[in-house]
Amino acid sequence: MNKIFFAILIKFPWIEVLLRFIYWRLSICYKLTNYILKSVTGEDKNKHISVKLNINDFKNHLKSNDVFPGDTLILHSSFDNLLSFNLKPDLFLDEVIDYLGPT
């Protein structure tokens, strides 16, 4: 089932954007997802990471998840979460674009 779902998302990335839009606009979906995540894993999705990372950690994470230069990537992050990389948002995006290469 996951393979089919991911194959659809790869072929039609706008579906992922639509699902994320619905998820963030309907607070009940957000609350329900957090409740399920917390009850199943015991983790709180809203818990912030206290470890400082660098951009190379992020690039290594991309590589370990089979995202390589030339791939298309939908990146969603709040500016607050980027603080863990010790970079301003525009510099972070420049680094990601530098890693992925020109479009």
Residue frames as a rotation matrix with the C-alpha (Angstrom) as fourth column:
MET 1
0.563 0.826 0.000 0.00
0.826 -0.563 0.000 0.00
0.000 0.000 -1.000 0.00
ASN 2
0.450 -0.471 -0.759 2.81
0.154 -0.796 0.585 2.44
-0.880 -0.380 -0.286 0.88
LYS 3
-0.603 -0.726 0.331 4.57
0.429 0.055 0.902 1.74
-0.673 0.686 0.278 -2.42
ILE 4
-0.140 0.653 0.745 1.43
0.969 -0.066 0.240 2.57
0.205 0.755 -0.623 -4.38
PHE 5
0.773 0.452 -0.446 0.82
0.579 -0.791 0.200 5.73
-0.262 -0.413 -0.873 -2.35
PHE 6
0.119 -0.823 -0.556 4.40
0.077 -0.551 0.831 6.94
-0.990 -0.142 -0.002 -2.81
ALA 7
-0.623 -0.295 0.724 4.33
0.696 0.212 0.686 6.09
-0.356 0.932 0.074 -6.52
ILE 8
0.349 0.829 0.438 1.21
0.912 -0.409 0.046 8.26
0.217 0.383 -0.898 -6.88
LEU 9
0.772 -0.076 -0.631 2.84
0.281 -0.849 0.447 11.12
-0.570 -0.522 -0.634 -4.96
ILE 10
-0.332 -0.943 -0.029 5.97
0.293 -0.132 0.947 10.91
-0.897 0.306 0.320 -7.12
LYS 11
-0.524 0.191 0.830 3.90
0.852 0.106 0.513 11.00
0.010 0.976 -0.218 -10.31
PHE 12
0.199 0.701 0.685 1.52
0.496 -0.675 0.547 13.72
0.845 0.231 -0.482 -9.08
PRO 13
-0.693 -0.577 -0.432 3.27
0.644 -0.227 -0.730 15.96
0.324 -0.784 0.529 -6.49
TRP 14
-0.639 0.514 0.572 0.30
-0.428 -0.856 0.291 18.34
0.639 -0.059 0.767 -6.45
ILE 15
0.354 0.759 -0.547 -1.66
0.106 0.548 0.829 15.63
0.929 -0.351 0.113 -4.58
GLU 16
-0.156 -0.496 -0.854 0.81
0.933 0.210 -0.292 15.89
0.324 -0.842 0.430 -1.69
VAL 17
-0.949 -0.173 0.263 0.48
0.120 -0.971 -0.207 19.67
0.291 -0.165 0.942 -1.70
LEU 18
-0.174 0.971 0.165 -3.32
-0.422 -0.225 0.878 19.34
0.890 0.083 0.449 -1.63
LEU 19
0.379 0.288 -0.879 -3.22
0.532 0.710 0.462 16.83
0.757 -0.643 0.116 1.23
ARG 20
-0.558 -0.648 -0.518 -0.87
0.813 -0.304 -0.497 19.08
0.165 -0.698 0.697 3.23
PHE 21
-0.796 0.339 0.501 -3.14
-0.232 -0.936 0.265 22.06
0.559 0.095 0.824 2.57
ILE 22
0.259 0.946 -0.193 -6.16
-0.188 0.245 0.951 20.15
0.947 -0.210 0.242 3.88
TYR 23
0.136 -0.291 -0.947 -4.19
0.812 0.580 -0.061 18.83
0.567 -0.761 0.315 6.85
TRP 24
-0.791 -0.557 -0.254 -3.00
0.602 -0.633 -0.487 22.27
0.110 -0.538 0.836 7.97
ARG 25
-0.720 0.554 0.419 -6.33
-0.359 -0.813 0.458 24.02
0.594 0.179 0.784 7.33
LEU 26
0.429 0.874 -0.227 -8.49
-0.254 0.358 0.899 21.55
0.867 -0.328 0.375 9.24
SER 27
-0.213 -0.591 0.778 -7.39
-0.896 -0.199 -0.397 21.73
0.390 -0.781 -0.487 12.85
ILE 28
0.617 0.482 0.622 -9.24
-0.696 0.702 0.147 18.51
-0.366 -0.524 0.769 13.69
CYS 29
0.883 -0.369 -0.289 -6.95
0.065 0.708 -0.704 16.61
0.464 0.602 0.649 11.26
TYR 30
-0.017 -0.940 0.342 -3.88
-0.380 -0.310 -0.872 18.17
0.925 -0.144 -0.351 12.86
LYS 31
-0.068 0.050 0.996 -5.08
-0.997 -0.029 -0.067 17.38
0.026 -0.998 0.052 16.40
LEU 32
0.863 0.455 0.221 -6.11
-0.455 0.889 -0.053 13.85
-0.221 -0.055 0.974 15.50
THR 33
0.637 -0.704 -0.313 -2.77
0.032 0.431 -0.902 13.12
0.770 0.564 0.297 13.82
ASN 34
-0.261 -0.756 0.601 -0.86
-0.637 -0.332 -0.695 14.40
0.725 -0.564 -0.395 16.83
TYR 35
0.257 0.448 0.856 -3.03
-0.941 0.317 0.117 12.35
-0.219 -0.836 0.504 19.20
ILE 36
0.987 0.121 -0.105 -2.51
-0.148 0.936 -0.320 9.17
0.060 0.332 0.942 17.18
LEU 37
0.313 -0.946 -0.080 1.22
-0.104 0.049 -0.993 9.78
0.944 0.319 -0.083 16.87
LYS 38
-0.276 -0.417 0.866 1.58
-0.860 -0.294 -0.416 10.37
0.429 -0.860 -0.278 20.59
SER 39
0.471 0.538 0.699 -0.52
-0.805 0.586 0.091 7.33
-0.361 -0.606 0.709 21.54
VAL 40
0.978 -0.095 -0.186 1.24
-0.021 0.843 -0.538 4.96
0.208 0.530 0.822 19.12
THR 41
0.289 -0.957 -0.016 4.86
0.349 0.121 -0.929 6.12
0.891 0.263 0.369 19.45
GLY 42
0.501 -0.074 -0.862 4.76
0.856 -0.102 0.506 7.93
-0.126 -0.992 0.012 22.78
GLU 43
-0.644 -0.765 -0.002 6.35
0.743 -0.626 0.237 10.91
-0.183 0.152 0.971 21.03
ASP 44
0.371 0.690 -0.621 5.02
0.434 -0.720 -0.542 14.43
-0.821 -0.068 -0.566 20.80
LYS 45
0.297 -0.220 0.929 5.21
0.948 -0.047 -0.314 15.78
0.113 0.974 0.194 17.24
ASN 46
0.805 0.096 0.585 5.42
0.142 -0.989 -0.033 19.33
0.575 0.110 -0.811 18.55
LYS 47
0.758 -0.611 -0.229 8.46
0.303 0.020 0.953 18.59
-0.577 -0.792 0.200 20.71
HIS 48
0.863 -0.458 -0.211 11.36
-0.475 -0.598 -0.645 20.68
0.169 0.657 -0.734 19.43
ILE 49
0.611 -0.751 -0.251 14.80
0.642 0.655 -0.397 19.28
0.463 0.081 0.883 18.75
SER 50
0.940 -0.291 -0.180 17.35
-0.070 -0.678 0.732 20.64
-0.335 -0.675 -0.657 21.18
VAL 51
0.149 -0.921 0.360 20.36
0.638 0.368 0.676 19.42
-0.755 0.129 0.643 19.20
LYS 52
0.388 -0.118 -0.914 22.08
-0.544 -0.830 -0.124 21.93
-0.744 0.545 -0.386 16.95
LEU 53
0.459 -0.165 0.873 22.63
0.631 0.752 -0.190 20.59
-0.625 0.638 0.449 13.44
ASN 54
-0.354 -0.521 -0.777 24.54
-0.301 -0.723 0.622 21.85
-0.886 0.454 0.099 10.47
ILE 55
0.317 0.539 -0.780 23.71
-0.880 -0.141 -0.454 21.87
-0.355 0.830 0.430 6.79
ASN 56
-0.526 -0.576 -0.626 25.90
-0.756 0.654 0.034 18.83
0.390 0.491 -0.779 6.17
ASP 57
-0.830 0.337 0.444 23.73
-0.094 0.700 -0.708 16.83
-0.550 -0.629 -0.549 8.57
PHE 58
0.190 0.952 -0.240 20.73
-0.432 -0.139 -0.891 17.79
-0.882 0.273 0.385 6.46
LYS 59
0.132 -0.213 -0.968 22.50
-0.987 0.066 -0.149 16.87
0.095 0.975 -0.201 3.21
ASN 60
-0.883 -0.467 -0.056 23.51
-0.452 0.875 -0.172 13.50
0.129 -0.126 -0.984 4.69
HIS 61
-0.446 0.816 0.367 19.88
-0.112 0.356 -0.928 12.96
-0.888 -0.455 -0.068 5.71
LEU 62
0.385 0.553 -0.739 18.81
-0.794 -0.210 -0.571 13.65
-0.471 0.806 0.358 2.11
LYS 63
-0.321 -0.606 -0.728 21.39
-0.873 0.488 -0.021 11.16
0.368 0.629 -0.685 0.79
SER 64
-0.948 -0.070 0.309 20.34
-0.224 0.838 -0.498 8.49
-0.224 -0.542 -0.810 3.28
ASN 65
-0.092 0.980 0.177 16.73
0.015 0.180 -0.984 8.91
-0.996 -0.087 -0.031 2.06
ASP 66
-0.296 -0.158 0.942 17.74
0.825 0.454 0.336 8.54
-0.481 0.877 -0.004 -1.61
VAL 67
0.903 0.411 -0.122 17.43
0.303 -0.814 -0.496 12.24
-0.303 0.411 -0.860 -2.51
PHE 68
-0.052 -0.979 0.197 20.30
0.801 0.077 0.594 13.05
-0.596 0.188 0.780 -4.84
PRO 69
-0.509 -0.193 -0.839 21.38
-0.210 -0.917 0.339 15.99
-0.834 0.349 0.426 -7.00
GLY 70
-0.935 0.221 -0.279 18.96
-0.286 -0.001 0.958 16.48
0.212 0.975 0.064 -9.89
ASP 71
-0.572 0.768 -0.288 15.95
0.800 0.600 0.010 15.16
0.180 -0.225 -0.957 -7.93
THR 72
-0.264 0.611 0.746 12.80
-0.136 -0.789 0.598 17.20
0.955 0.056 0.292 -7.38
LEU 73
-0.656 -0.036 -0.754 12.08
0.706 0.325 -0.630 17.98
0.268 -0.945 -0.188 -3.75
ILE 74
0.306 0.745 0.592 9.11
0.121 -0.648 0.752 19.61
0.944 -0.159 -0.289 -2.03
LEU 75
-0.643 -0.628 -0.439 10.49
0.567 -0.006 -0.824 21.30
0.514 -0.779 0.360 1.06
HIS 76
0.408 0.791 0.456 8.22
0.060 -0.522 0.851 22.41
0.911 -0.319 -0.260 3.88
SER 77
-0.253 -0.476 -0.842 9.57
0.911 0.176 -0.373 23.90
0.326 -0.861 0.389 7.08
SER 78
0.897 0.441 -0.014 8.78
0.411 -0.825 0.388 26.72
0.160 -0.354 -0.922 9.43
PHE 79
0.382 -0.782 0.493 11.45
-0.240 -0.599 -0.764 29.33
0.892 0.174 -0.416 9.96
ASP 80
0.522 -0.151 0.839 11.67
-0.852 -0.059 0.520 28.35
-0.029 -0.987 -0.159 13.64
ASN 81
0.893 -0.156 0.422 12.71
0.090 0.981 0.172 24.82
-0.440 -0.116 0.890 12.71
LEU 82
0.704 -0.663 0.256 15.52
0.336 -0.008 -0.942 26.16
0.626 0.749 0.217 10.54
LEU 83
0.609 -0.472 0.638 17.15
-0.728 -0.651 0.213 27.68
0.315 -0.594 -0.740 13.61
SER 84
0.777 -0.315 0.545 18.46
-0.139 0.759 0.636 24.22
-0.614 -0.570 0.546 14.50
PHE 85
0.602 -0.572 0.557 20.69
0.798 0.415 -0.437 24.46
0.019 0.708 0.706 11.40
ASN 86
0.066 -0.584 -0.809 22.19
0.524 -0.669 0.526 27.79
-0.849 -0.459 0.262 12.49
LEU 87
-0.842 -0.294 0.453 21.22
0.535 -0.341 0.773 29.31
-0.072 0.893 0.444 9.14
LYS 88
-0.459 0.721 -0.519 18.83
-0.481 -0.693 -0.537 32.00
-0.747 0.003 0.665 8.02
PRO 89
0.358 0.723 0.591 16.08
0.099 0.601 -0.793 30.69
-0.929 0.342 0.144 5.73
ASP 90
0.867 -0.018 -0.497 17.51
-0.476 -0.320 -0.819 32.23
-0.144 0.947 -0.286 2.56
LEU 91
-0.152 -0.984 -0.088 20.96
-0.988 0.151 0.027 30.74
-0.014 0.091 -0.996 3.22
PHE 92
-0.322 0.133 0.938 19.41
-0.275 0.934 -0.227 27.35
-0.906 -0.331 -0.264 4.00
LEU 93
0.729 0.661 0.175 17.50
0.014 0.242 -0.970 27.40
-0.684 0.710 0.167 0.70
ASP 94
0.536 -0.627 -0.566 20.67
-0.843 -0.354 -0.406 28.42
0.054 0.694 -0.718 -1.15
GLU 95
-0.482 -0.743 0.465 22.46
-0.782 0.604 0.153 25.40
-0.394 -0.290 -0.872 0.33
VAL 96
0.011 0.577 0.817 19.62
0.027 0.816 -0.577 23.03
-1.000 0.029 -0.006 -0.62
ILE 97
0.904 0.316 -0.288 19.49
-0.235 -0.196 -0.952 24.42
-0.357 0.928 -0.103 -4.17
ASP 98
0.123 -0.949 -0.291 23.28
-0.992 -0.120 -0.029 24.12
-0.008 0.292 -0.956 -4.38
TYR 99
-0.497 -0.282 0.821 23.00
-0.442 0.896 0.040 20.45
-0.747 -0.343 -0.570 -3.35
LEU 100
0.263 0.733 0.627 20.16
0.230 0.583 -0.779 19.57
-0.937 0.349 -0.015 -5.74
GLY 101
-0.700 -0.588 0.405 21.57
0.556 -0.093 0.826 21.52
-0.448 0.803 0.392 -8.66
PRO 102
-0.815 0.373 -0.444 19.86
-0.504 -0.835 0.223 23.71
-0.287 0.405 0.868 -11.24
THR 103
-0.079 0.885 0.458 16.28
-0.080 0.452 -0.888 23.02
-0.994 -0.107 0.035 -12.25
